[in-house]
């Protein structure tokens, strides 16, 4: 839901001392207090959470709650027992009974939130898929998560003892945004740029997979907050109509999508003052991993590094289309089959889970890591035990928890979050080298 990789020290992104004081409106009763190490922080940074002022060994329920972009509520609750000093430290204690997560984790409640309204889910096969989307960064630079402590047992049972807000920021101070349109720019995307005067860093072109739309916007915003000019690109199912009002501007499926659309976006991104065009990276998820690898292989003069999440190591056929190929170049279909990576100038980093039920991304990650790039160095893989298809991008973001036919949440969600928490700082290190 949120994101967290690496500690945040010193002033928070808005310039206020991280974790000092309580935001306006936070409440406590009889000395019970919710303390956050970083009450305001970028959404890819964790924060320690403690409840203090409880009676020794007092039992309480702690709940995290937020609303998505449709104003529908999400929440997760855990039952905890205070220590001998009357403290519940979420970074040191797991919830009783191992629900909704199994091990001590300061952000565990946030990353476990599920929709409380069935309208927040969408059907996939026999079950529901849950993916938390707060308001887009272009609309709201941050979003709040409310933490509430409720008493268990005795006369106080069910009584609210304390609450406070965490402010999760997408955009650091000075980060800019520009909406790119097909009519004006010949691309459909959201461009996020570091503050004026920032040192040049690797620009990053971000795009999703078979979900379509512009799913990488949150990631692009966070990358810009880390100093990387970044563009989230929509390449199909983008909505809208053409200038003559007779049809969609972009295809409705992955069907003969030309690589030239992506290279046009990359060249536009390279024009940003904070972009180092020698270091451009592409970041693709699932079906988007195919075109990411093709760009690195076929356009090494433009692309240095490739980050491929839940990847396929081969070109697959069209999705929701009847053309001769999913991808094209100069109007000709890119042949289906294995993707060679020997012309890639930099590194292909494949991130996968070994319990991916969507397709064999772990095997594909091994195939990718078994190849050498143009420098002669092997490409790399990060494969995570127990993780599934939703290992993409920053931790605590868009958890992709899926419900089976019986309504139970598939158990890869916690492993997916751990995969993100481990892989995200490695991705940033790759980009920064």
C-alpha positions, 0 to 999 in steps of 0.5 A: 500500500505504501512503500518502504525501503531504507530508513529515513533520517533527519528532516522529512520530505516536507522539511518538518522533523521526521516523527516529531509531535502528532499531526493535528487531530490525533487523539489519546486517552489517559496517556495512551499514545501512538508514536511514529518514527516518521509521521511524514515520509515518502511512500517508499520509506518505512516507519516504526510504530509504537503504542505507549502508555498502556497498562502492562500486558494490556491487550489491544487491537491496532487498526490501519485504515485509508481510503482509495481514489474512489473514497472506498475504505481499506483497513487491516487490524491486528491484536497485540499484547503490551509488554511489561512497560505498557508498550506495543512496538509493531517493529518488535512484536507480531500480532497475536495469532499471526493475523493479518501478518505473521512476523513483527513489521512496523508497516505490516498493518499498512501492507495488509489492508484489504477493501471493506467495500466489495466495489474495491475488488475486480473479478479475475477468474474465479476470485477477486483481485484487490489493488490499493490505489490512492488518489494519483500523485498528480492530484494529491501529493500525499495520502493519509493512513489512520492508526487507531488503538482499541481496548480489548476485554474488561469494561473498556472493551471496544473503546478507542484509546488513541489514534493518529495519522501517517502522511505518506508522500509521493512527491518530495518538495520541488518535484514537478509534474507534466501531463503528456498527451497524444495530441500534443506530445504523441505519447500518453504519459505522466512525467515527473521531474526532480526539483530544478537544479538537481544533478543529472541522473538516470531517467526511467521509463516505466510501464505496466503489463496486461492491466493496461492504462497508466499503472506506473504513475506512483512509481514514476513519482517516487523515482522523481523524488529520488532524483530520477526524471521518470515517465509513466507511459500508457501504451494500450487501453488508455481511454479517450478518443482520437482527434476526429472522435471516431476511435481510441487514441491507443490500441485496446489490447497488446496488438502490433504495438510499435517499439517506436512509441516507446523510443519516442517517449524515451527521447522526450524523457531524455530532454529533461534538464536532470536526465543523463541520457547515457543512463536511461533505464526502462522498467516493465512489468509482466507483459511489459517486461517483454517490450522492456527487454526488446528495447534494451536489445534493439536500441542500446544506443538509447537504453542502458539498463532494463528492470523486468518484473515478473518477466517472460524471457520470450515474446508472447502473442497478442493480447485482446487482438488478432494481429500477427504479433504483440509488438512491432517495429517499423510496421513489422511484427516482432517474432515470437520466441526467446528474447536475446539480450547480448546487445544490451549495453547495461544490465537486465535485472529480472525480479520474480517470485517462485510461486507465480501462478500467472506464468513461470516468471522464476524460470524466465528470470533464470533464463535472463540471468543466464545471458550476457550483455554487450559488455560480456557481464551476465545479467541478474535475477532476484527470485523470492521464495513464496512470492507470486506475480505481484513483486513489481515496484516499491514495497507497500504499493498496490499489493495485488492480493488475490482472492480465491474461489472461497474468498480467501486471500492468496498467501503470496501477498506477504511474500510479495511485499517482502520481495518489494522491500528487498528489491526496491533499494537494489533497483535504486542502486542499479539506477544510481551507479 
